[in-house]
Amino acid sequence: MEQCIKYVEIVVQQGGAMYLDAGKLEELAEIDRRRTGIHNSLIAKIAAVNRLCEGYGVEKVYNGGDHRREKGDFAERLVAAYFADRV
């Protein structure tokens, strides 16, 4: 969950920077570099959790495709569901 939150946060930050600071290419490049690293970490964690699920004989947490974007969308849906169900 933590990595999903980090991913959604950096995507929002990148979108805001693109809209507000379009002239600051170095800043946008740095945000993109960080977003890619967080996304890579998210993908690795999804794979690790799914392997644990398989090992314990329970349903995988992610059943989508193998595309990076799909896994990013999964993170957004997970965070949205968390906020929708909070007390």
Helices and strands as residue ranges (DSSP letters): H 2-20, H 25-56, H 68-84
